[in-house]
């Protein structure tokens, strides 16, 4: 495979409009990731402790920053790459031509995170070719969820294989061989925790892992179909809704964003963005473009990730959750899957805003570290298996 031709592999991958549960059932719509690409993983070590200590917003922002840094580099190169937000970390797939710049940016992001927030961000990469040599499957497709929004879907254990290596105790920290730079332009963290939409009670963070790689398609199809049947289509179960959005125009909020984004204190950034956020209170309420942006924000909320497991944030009622849990319990007892679930009263967002005319994405998690806590439940089950 020629590297140059593969640089745009994901950018030119067609987006499928079929329902998600139908899409995952049809492996013919998936393509093998090129063997000259790389799996990049970031993970906050000790994230459970940090979340319990109240640092869930910072944990989310740092994880989102990993994605934003890579997307800005891909955008500069005129291409796009798939990414997977995990609440306390992120996984990306990147061509060889972008590996060094991305890893260099991640190294700076890791140092900034340690200095400003006393959190350890693990960073590493595994060649896709290595995953293939170890008999790991890595298939990808693209699902179109809206006019401006497509997400990657992965089948196989290739990404989980890379995660295990990079999160392992013996993995050495990455040191860049080139002079690196970090660009987190577009990173924003200015919304209050978001209450569930009207008439809904709670936010559910759910992780589902199929026991057998060969049954990924069938298990994921069954689970996604159950979610659709119980909660309705994605717009109906979206935890983000326009009436519940509230800007948090505080210096503390901007300070956290500033330190994650710049890696240092900058008075002009703090004051300019504090004033800009106050203006946003008026802009989003009274200006046509502001109201349109809020509608787009809801549509572009990243609430479903399929990276070899299902990761999703759902809003609904207690009765719906109990119905879903019963279905998952049955499949778990039958040996089909393991799952971890956590219920939160609200959701939180970290945002990537390239412009306010459709090119933005919003990473969603439970307000008290829902993904991290659900992962703790899942890990406990996997250890006991």
N, C-alpha and C positions, 0 to 999 in steps of 0.2 A: 504493500500500500504506500503510495507517495504522500508524504506529510503535507505538501502544499495543497493537494486536492482535498485532503481530509480536514483542513482547517475549518471549512464551512459545512461540515457534515451535519451539525445540528441546525444551523441556520436554514438550510434548504430542505430539512426533513418536513414532509407535509403534515399539516395539522388535521386531525380527525374530529369530526363533529358528532360522532356516535355517542350515545350515553356511556358514561364511564364503565358501568358494569358490563356492557356489551363489548367495549373496547378491550378490556383486560382479558376477556375470554377468547380473543382472536389473535394468537401469536403471529399470524401472517402479517399483521399490521405493525409489527415490531421489527427493528433492525438491530444487528449486532453493533455495539460501539466499536469504532476502529481500534485495532490493536496498538496503534501508535499514539493513542490518547492516554490521559492520566486521570486517576481518581484523587482528588484533593479533599482532605478531611480536616476540619477544625473542631475542637471540642474543649469546653471549659472543664478542667479537672476540679472535682469537688463542687460541681454545680448544685447538687442537692443541698449541701450545707449552705451555700451562698443564697439559694432560694429561700430556705427556711429562715435565714437571717434578714430577709426582706430585700435582697438585691435582685429580685426577678426581672425588673425593668432593665437593669444594667446588663444582666446575663443575656437577655433577649437582644439588646442593642449591639452588644459585642458579636453575638452570633450573626445577626443581620449584617453587621459591618464586614464580616468575612465575604459574604455574598456580594455586597455592594462594591468592595474593592476589586473583585474579579470581574464583575459586570462592567465596571468602568474601563478596565483594561481591554475587555473583549469589544466594547463599543468603540474604543479608540482604534482597534484593529479592524473595524468594519465587519464584525461577526457577532454571533451570540452563542452562549453556552448554557447547558442545563444546570440547574441548581436545586438544592433540596434543603429547606429550613427545618431545623430540628429543635428549636427552642433554646438549647444550650450549646449549639454547635451547628455546623453546616457541612454539606457534602456537595462537591462540584465535579463536573467532568470537563476537561480542558485539553485542547490539542497541544502537541509538543512545543509549537511556536510560542505559546502563551505560558508555558509552565514556569520558566525562570522569572518572568515579571510578576506572575501571580504569587509564587512562593516568596519572592522578595517583599512584596507588599504585605503578605501574611506575617512575615517576620517582624516588620515594623509594627503592624497591628498588635501582634503578640506583646512586643515590648511596651507599647503604649498602654495596653490593657493591664499589664503587671504594674506599671508605674502609677497609673491613675486610679485603678480600682482594686489592686492587690488580688487579682484573679489570674490564674495560670491558664493560658490558652495553648492547648496542644495543637501543633500544625504538622502535617505530613502529607506525603503523596505516595501512591502505589501505581506503577504502570499497569494499564489495562492488560497488556501482554502477560504480565506476571499472574494476574487473576485467571486468565485463560489457561496458562500453564498449570495452574492448580485446579483446573477443571471447574472453575466458577463460571456460571452463566451471567451474561450482562446484556440484556435486550432493552431497547428504548423506543418509545414512540412519543408523539406529541398530541395532546388533547386540546381542542379549541373550546374554551368555556365562554367566550364572548367575542365581540368584535375586535377588542384590543388585548385579549388575554388568552394565552395558551400556556399549558404546563407540561413538563416532561413526566412520563410514566415509565418506570423500570420494572422489569421482571427478572428474577434471578438473584443470587446471593453475592454477586460481584462487589457491590458497594459495602455490604456488611463484612465481607472478607477484608476489605481495606480498613474499615473502621476497627476491626479487631486488632489488626497489626498496629495501627497508629495509636490506639488507646492502650496497647500492651505496655507493661512496665519496662521492657527492654528497648523500647523504640527511642532512638536518639533524636534530639531536637534538630530541626532543619537550620542550616546556616547558608545564607545566600552567597553565591559565587560572584555575583555582579552587584554593582551599586543599584540599590532599589529605591523605589518611591511608592508612597501610599496616597491614593486619591479616593476619598470618601465623599466626594461631591454628591449631593442628593440625599444624604442621610439626614433624617429628621425623626424627632421623638417628642411630639408636642401634644399628644392626645391624652386626656384622662382615661382611666380604665373605663371600658364601655359596657354598660349594662345590657342584658339580653333584650332583644326587640320586645315590643309590647305583646302581652299575653304569653310570653315565654318566661321560664323560671330560672334557667341555669345554663352554664357553658360546660360542655363535656369535651375533654381531651382524650382521644382514643388512639392507641397503638395496637396493631394486629400483625402478628407474624405467623406465617404458614409453617407448619412443622416440616413439610417436605417440599423441596424446591420444585419437584416435578408437578406439584399440585398448586403452585402459586396462582395460576390463572383461575382455576376452579374455585379455590378458597376466596380469593379476592372478589371474584364475580359474585359469589354468594353473600359475602359481607356487605359489599357496596349495594347490592340489590335490597338487602334487608334494611340498610340505612335509608335508602330511597323510599321503601315501602312504609317505614315507621315514621320518618321525619319529613318526607317529601323531598322534592328536588333541591339542589344546592341553594338557590336563592331563598327558599323558604326556611332553611335551617342555618343560614348565614348568621353568625353571632354579631355581625356588624350591621347597623341600620342607621340611616341618616338622623332620625329624631334623637338617638342616644349619643351622638357624637358631641363631645365637649372639648374645646381646646383648653390646655392647661398653661396659661400664660404666666409662668413663674420663673424667677431667675434660677431656682434649683433645677428645674427641668431643662432649661437651656444650658446650664453648666454641665450637666451630665452628657448631653448631646455634644457639646463643644469639646469636652475632654476625650470622648470616644472618637470624635471625628478628626480633631486636630492633634490630639495627644498632649495638649498643654493648655494653660490659661491664656485667653486672648480677650482683653476688655472690649475692644471694638466689636468682635463677633458677638459677645454676650449682650451688649447693649443694642446693637442693630437688630439682632434676631429676637430679642425680647420685645422691642417696639413693633417689629414685623408681626409677631404672634398676636399682639394686642390688635393690630390692624386686621388680622385674620378673623377676629371675632365679628367685625363689621362686614368684612368681605364675604365670608361664607353665609352670612344671614341675609344680606341685602343686595348682593351683586349676582347677576345671572350666571356669569362664569364661575363664581364661587359656589353657587348651588349645584351647577353642573359637575364641578370637581368632586363634591361630596357624593353625588350619585355614582360617579366613576369609582371613587374610593371603595364604596361598598362592592361594586362589581369586580374590582381588582384586589380584593382581600384574598390572601393566600391561605386558604383554610383546608386544603387537601393536598397531601404529599404522598406519592407512591414511589418509594425508592428501594423496592424489594420487600418493604412492609407497608402497611397502611398507617399514615399519620394524619389525623383529621381533628378539626375543632368544630363542634356542632352546638347549636343552641336549640333548646327544646324544653319539654316539661319533664317532671319526675316520672310520670307514667310512661312517657316515651322511652326514657332511659332504662326503666325497669324492663320494658319489653325488649329493648336491644340487648340488655345484659342477659336476659333469659336465652335469647338466640345464640349469643356468644358462648355462654356457659355450656349449652348443649353441644356446640361444635368443639369446644375445648375438651369436654369429657369424651367425645368421640375420637379424639386424637388428631383433629384437623388443624388446630391452631393454638397459639397462646395469645392472650391479650392483656393489656394494661389500660386502666381507665381512671381518670380523676375528674371530679366535679368542682367547678369554680363558680363563684357568684358573678364574675365579670370576665371580660377578655381585655388584653392589652395589645397594642400595635407598635411595631417599629417600621418606619417608612423609608422608601427609596423613591425620591421624586426627581426625575430628570427634567420634567416640565409639568405644568398643570393642565395639559391638554391631551391626556390619555397615556403618557409615558411615565407611569408610576406604578408601584406595587407595595402592598402593605402586609407585613409578616405578622400573623396572628397567633397568640398563645393564650392560655388561661392566665388570669390576673395573678394568681399565686404560684406561678411556675407549673402550669398544668401539664405540659409535655414532659418536663423533668420528673414530676411526681408520678405520672403515668408510666414513664420509663422505669422508675424504681419498682413499681408493681410488676411490670413485665420481666425485668431482670431477676426478681425473686422467683418467679415461676420457672424461668429458663434454668436458673441454678439448681432448682429442685427437680428438674426433669430427668 
